[in-house]
């Protein structure tokens, strides 16, 4: 059975050019990049070259790029590391954190952990029914002790793109004359291949990303930390990455990440890919809405990633749809793969106003550069009878 993969927001296939770049560092140049002998030096040169590719893409100095195991670790360092650094310097302060209501759990959970420890206050920046935050709402939440604002560029479930530059300008204005600076963090993981990620234009102090969302390897990511931003390390050891992230360098992974970033760096290529995916995505959205009654699209169709469409299929459980599609060789998801084991409805869909019973009936289709119209046609053929069958079996009532 041919497999059709429509879950590219969960992970992407490794680009053959990325694998080719990685291979020598898996077999021949296998040295520890911290070793001072020649093989170690060769490995460190590869790390520095990759650092340069990422720095050029984000438009920042290489010294502001820190390699991690992925965006989850990067998010945790950004949230926990910043707040703990501020508290260490001034134990009397309780920093205030603002996060959007639809952030990834990798941001939400460390923020909540700090609240439980009594080290921080936490406010949620609401979103509208399309999943977009309002910069005016941010202004109302900022307090004298606000130390961190974290808003992702693009949401991993519904694909909505946030007005990060406007939020950055709001924070920049508030920072004028403030005793406690507000630091701005964004998770760019889903946006990297489609949205401008120049950290200077975005006006961010911290930015997280992962390699495996851009056809690179799993297990490697980056945290951009603007010079002067206080960060307390979460792990201690050999002192790699200027003591911010100790641990033996994952040289093959870092090389692969650097190559993956290099491949998406050309703006014309990026725009062409985004345009092609948008055509395919819009075709998918139109056909499913047409062929399956009582179906709605979640999120803003204008301010949205070009490869993402998220549906609510009324009267069915999303997990059942995914399993039945998988039996037909079609791979999709209900939302974030990181929380796929949870029985709770998506906090993202609840935040945009969906009741819990509808939030359970979500289907996320996320396209990649390998997808073709024939893949969408196969989905359109398979999905309606699955939904019809599940609706007949379901105790959920269709209004």
C-alpha positions in Angstrom: 0.0 0.0 0.0 1.3 3.4 -0.9 1.7 5.8 2.0 0.6 9.4 1.7 2.1 11.6 4.3 0.1 14.7 5.2 1.5 15.4 8.7 4.5 17.6 7.9 4.0 19.9 10.9 4.8 16.9 13.1 8.0 16.2 11.3 9.3 16.3 7.7 11.3 13.7 5.8 15.1 14.2 5.7 16.2 15.9 2.5 18.7 13.7 0.6 21.1 16.7 0.3 21.0 17.1 4.1 21.7 13.4 4.6 24.6 13.6 2.2 26.1 16.5 4.1 25.7 14.6 7.4 27.2 11.3 6.4 31.0 12.1 6.7 30.3 13.2 10.3 28.7 9.9 11.1 31.5 7.7 9.7 34.7 9.5 9.0 34.9 12.8 10.9 33.4 11.3 14.1 35.6 13.2 16.6 34.3 15.0 19.7 34.1 18.7 18.6 35.6 19.7 22.1 38.7 17.6 21.5 41.8 19.6 20.6 43.3 17.0 18.1 42.8 17.2 14.4 39.6 15.1 14.1 38.1 17.2 16.9 39.1 20.4 15.1 37.5 19.1 11.9 34.3 18.4 13.8 34.3 21.8 15.5 34.9 23.5 12.1 31.7 21.9 10.8 29.8 23.1 13.9 31.0 26.6 13.3 30.1 26.5 9.6 26.6 25.4 10.6 26.4 28.2 13.1 27.3 30.6 10.4 24.5 29.3 8.1 21.9 29.8 10.9 23.2 33.2 11.9 23.1 34.4 8.3 19.5 33.2 8.0 18.4 34.9 11.2 20.6 38.0 10.5 22.5 37.9 13.8 26.1 37.3 14.9 27.2 33.6 15.2 27.9 34.1 18.9 24.2 34.6 19.5 23.4 31.1 18.1 23.2 28.2 20.7 22.7 24.6 19.6 20.2 22.5 21.5 18.4 19.2 21.2 15.4 20.9 19.6 12.8 23.6 20.0 11.4 22.0 23.2 14.8 22.4 25.0 15.2 25.9 23.4 11.8 27.0 24.7 12.6 25.7 28.2 16.0 27.5 28.3 14.3 30.7 27.1 11.6 30.6 29.7 13.2 29.0 32.7 16.7 30.3 32.0 15.6 33.9 31.7 13.4 34.0 34.7 15.9 32.2 36.9 18.6 34.6 35.8 16.5 37.6 36.7 15.6 36.1 40.1 19.2 35.1 40.8 20.2 38.8 40.3 17.3 40.2 42.3 15.7 37.6 44.7 13.1 40.1 45.7 11.5 40.3 42.3 8.8 38.0 41.1 8.9 38.2 37.3 5.7 38.4 35.3 5.4 36.2 32.2 2.9 36.8 29.4 2.3 33.9 26.9 -0.3 33.6 24.2 -3.2 31.3 25.0 -2.2 29.0 22.1 1.5 28.6 22.7 3.1 25.1 22.5 3.3 23.1 25.7 7.1 23.6 25.6 6.4 27.2 26.5 3.3 26.8 28.6 4.6 24.1 30.9 7.9 25.7 32.0 6.0 29.0 32.6 3.4 27.1 34.8 6.3 25.3 36.6 7.7 28.7 37.6 4.4 29.7 39.0 4.1 26.5 41.0 7.6 27.2 42.4 6.5 30.7 43.4 9.1 32.3 41.2 6.8 34.0 38.6 3.4 35.3 37.8 1.7 34.3 34.6 -0.9 35.9 32.3 -2.4 34.6 29.1 -2.7 36.8 26.0 -6.0 35.9 24.4 -6.6 35.2 20.8 -9.7 35.9 18.6 -11.8 33.3 16.9 -9.1 33.0 14.1 -6.3 32.5 16.6 -4.7 35.9 16.3 -3.5 38.0 19.2 -4.1 41.7 19.5 -1.2 44.0 20.2 -3.6 46.3 22.1 -4.4 43.4 24.4 -0.7 42.9 25.1 -0.5 46.6 26.2 -3.2 46.0 28.8 -1.4 42.9 30.3 2.0 44.5 30.8 2.9 45.3 34.4 5.9 46.9 36.1 7.4 43.4 36.8 6.7 42.0 33.4 9.9 40.3 32.3 9.1 38.0 29.5 6.6 37.9 26.6 6.5 34.7 24.5 4.4 34.4 21.4 5.0 31.9 18.6 5.3 33.2 15.0 2.9 30.5 13.7 0.7 28.1 15.5 1.5 24.4 15.1 -2.1 23.3 15.1 -4.1 25.9 13.1 -1.3 27.6 11.3 -2.2 31.1 12.1 0.6 33.7 11.8 0.9 36.3 14.6 1.8 40.0 14.2 5.2 39.5 15.8 6.7 42.7 14.4 3.8 44.8 15.9 4.2 43.0 19.3 7.9 43.7 19.1 7.2 47.4 18.6 4.9 47.4 21.6 7.5 45.9 23.8 10.2 48.2 22.5 8.0 51.2 23.4 7.3 49.9 26.9 11.0 49.2 27.5 11.9 52.9 27.1 12.7 54.1 30.6 11.6 50.9 32.3 13.6 49.5 35.3 12.7 45.9 34.5 13.3 45.2 30.8 10.7 43.1 29.0 12.4 40.3 27.0 10.6 39.0 23.9 10.7 35.3 22.9 9.2 33.6 19.9 9.1 30.0 18.8 9.7 30.0 15.0 9.7 26.2 14.6 6.7 26.0 12.3 7.3 29.3 10.5 10.9 29.0 9.6 10.5 27.7 6.0 7.7 30.2 5.1 7.9 33.4 7.2 10.5 36.1 7.5 12.6 35.3 10.5 15.1 38.2 10.6 15.5 38.7 14.4 16.3 42.4 14.0 13.0 43.0 12.1 11.1 40.9 14.5 12.6 42.8 17.5 13.0 39.5 19.5 15.6 38.7 22.2 15.1 35.0 22.0 14.0 32.7 19.1 13.6 28.9 19.1 13.7 26.4 16.2 14.0 22.7 15.3 15.8 21.0 12.5 13.2 18.3 11.8 10.5 20.7 10.7 12.6 21.9 7.7 13.7 18.6 6.2 16.6 18.4 8.6 17.4 15.8 11.3 15.6 15.2 14.5 17.3 15.8 17.9 18.8 19.2 17.1 17.6 22.8 17.4 18.7 26.3 18.0 18.1 29.0 20.6 19.0 32.5 19.4 19.9 34.6 22.5 20.5 38.3 21.8 23.7 39.6 23.4 22.9 41.0 26.9 19.9 38.8 27.5 20.4 37.1 30.9 20.1 33.3 30.8 20.7 30.8 33.6 21.7 27.4 32.3 19.5 24.4 32.9 22.2 21.8 32.7 25.8 21.8 33.8 28.8 19.9 32.6 31.5 20.5 30.1 30.6 24.1 29.5 29.8 23.8 25.8 27.9 26.7 24.1 29.4 29.3 26.4 28.1 27.3 29.4 24.5 27.9 28.4 24.0 24.4 27.0 26.6 21.8 28.2 26.8 18.5 26.5 28.8 16.8 23.7 28.1 18.4 20.4 25.7 16.4 18.1 28.0 17.2 15.1 26.0 15.2 12.4 22.8 16.8 13.6 24.2 20.3 13.7 25.7 19.8 10.3 22.3 18.6 9.0 20.5 21.5 10.6 23.0 24.0 9.0 22.4 22.4 5.6 18.6 22.4 6.0 18.7 26.1 6.9 21.0 26.8 3.9 18.5 25.1 1.6 15.6 27.4 2.7 17.7 30.5 2.8 17.0 31.6 -0.8 13.9 33.9 -0.6 12.7 33.3 -4.2 12.8 29.5 -3.6 11.0 29.9 -0.3 8.3 32.1 -1.9 7.8 29.6 -4.8 7.5 26.7 -2.4 5.0 28.6 -0.3 2.9 29.6 -3.4 2.8 26.0 -4.6 1.7 24.7 -1.2 -0.9 27.3 -0.8 -2.6 26.3 -4.1 -2.6 22.7 -3.0 -3.8 23.6 0.5 -6.7 25.8 -0.8 -7.8 23.0 -3.1 -7.8 20.6 -0.2 -9.8 23.0 2.0 -12.4 23.7 -0.7 -13.0 20.1 -1.6 -13.4 18.8 1.9 -15.8 21.6 2.9 -17.7 20.9 -0.3 -17.9 17.1 0.1 -18.4 16.8 3.9 -21.3 18.7 5.5 -21.1 20.2 8.9 -17.3 20.8 8.5 -15.5 24.1 9.3 -12.0 25.4 8.9 -10.2 26.5 12.1 -8.0 29.6 12.0 -7.5 32.5 9.7 -7.2 31.6 6.0 -5.3 34.8 5.1 -2.7 35.0 8.0 -1.9 31.3 7.8 1.0 29.0 7.0 0.7 28.0 3.3 0.9 24.3 4.1 -1.6 24.1 7.0 -5.4 23.5 7.1 -7.3 22.4 10.2 -10.9 21.2 10.1 -13.5 20.5 12.7 -15.6 17.5 11.6 -18.8 17.8 13.6 -20.1 14.6 15.2 -16.9 12.5 15.1 -13.8 11.9 17.2 -10.7 13.1 15.4 -8.6 10.2 16.7 -10.9 7.7 15.0 -10.6 9.6 11.8 -6.8 9.5 11.9 -6.7 5.8 12.6 -9.1 4.9 9.8 -7.2 7.2 7.4 -4.0 5.4 8.5 -5.5 2.1 7.6 -5.9 3.4 4.1 -2.3 4.6 4.0 -3.0 8.3 4.6 -1.1 9.9 7.5 -2.6 13.0 9.1 -3.2 14.2 12.7 -5.6 15.9 15.0 -3.1 18.5 16.1 0.3 18.6 17.9 2.1 15.3 17.8 3.7 16.2 21.1 0.4 15.9 23.0 -1.1 13.1 20.9 -1.3 10.8 24.0 -3.6 13.2 25.8 -7.3 12.7 25.9 -7.9 16.4 26.6 -9.3 18.5 23.8 -6.8 20.9 22.1 -6.2 24.0 24.2 -5.6 25.8 20.9 -9.1 25.0 19.7 -10.7 25.8 23.0 -8.9 29.2 23.0 -10.5 30.1 19.7 -13.9 29.4 21.1 -14.7 25.8 20.1 -16.7 23.8 22.7 -14.9 20.7 23.9 -17.0 18.2 21.9 -16.1 20.0 18.6 -12.5 20.4 19.6 -12.3 16.6 19.8 -13.3 16.4 16.2 -10.3 18.1 14.6 -8.3 17.0 11.6 -5.0 18.7 10.7 -3.6 18.4 7.2 -0.1 19.8 6.8 1.6 19.5 3.4 5.3 19.2 2.5 7.3 19.7 -0.7 6.9 16.0 -1.6 3.1 16.2 -1.7 1.1 16.3 -5.0 -2.5 16.9 -6.1 -2.9 13.2 -6.3 -2.3 12.9 -2.6 -5.1 15.4 -1.9 -7.4 13.6 -4.3 -6.7 10.3 -2.4 -7.6 12.1 0.9 -10.8 13.6 -0.6 -11.9 10.1 -1.8 -11.2 8.4 1.5 -12.4 10.9 4.0 -16.1 11.4 3.3 -17.1 7.7 3.7 -15.0 7.5 6.9 -16.8 10.6 8.4 -20.2 9.2 7.3 -19.5 5.9 9.0 -18.3 7.4 12.2 -21.2 9.8 12.4 -23.6 6.9 12.2 -21.8 5.2 15.0 -21.2 8.3 17.1 -23.4 9.3 20.1 -22.5 12.9 19.4 -25.4 14.9 17.9 -24.9 16.9 14.8 -26.7 20.3 15.1 
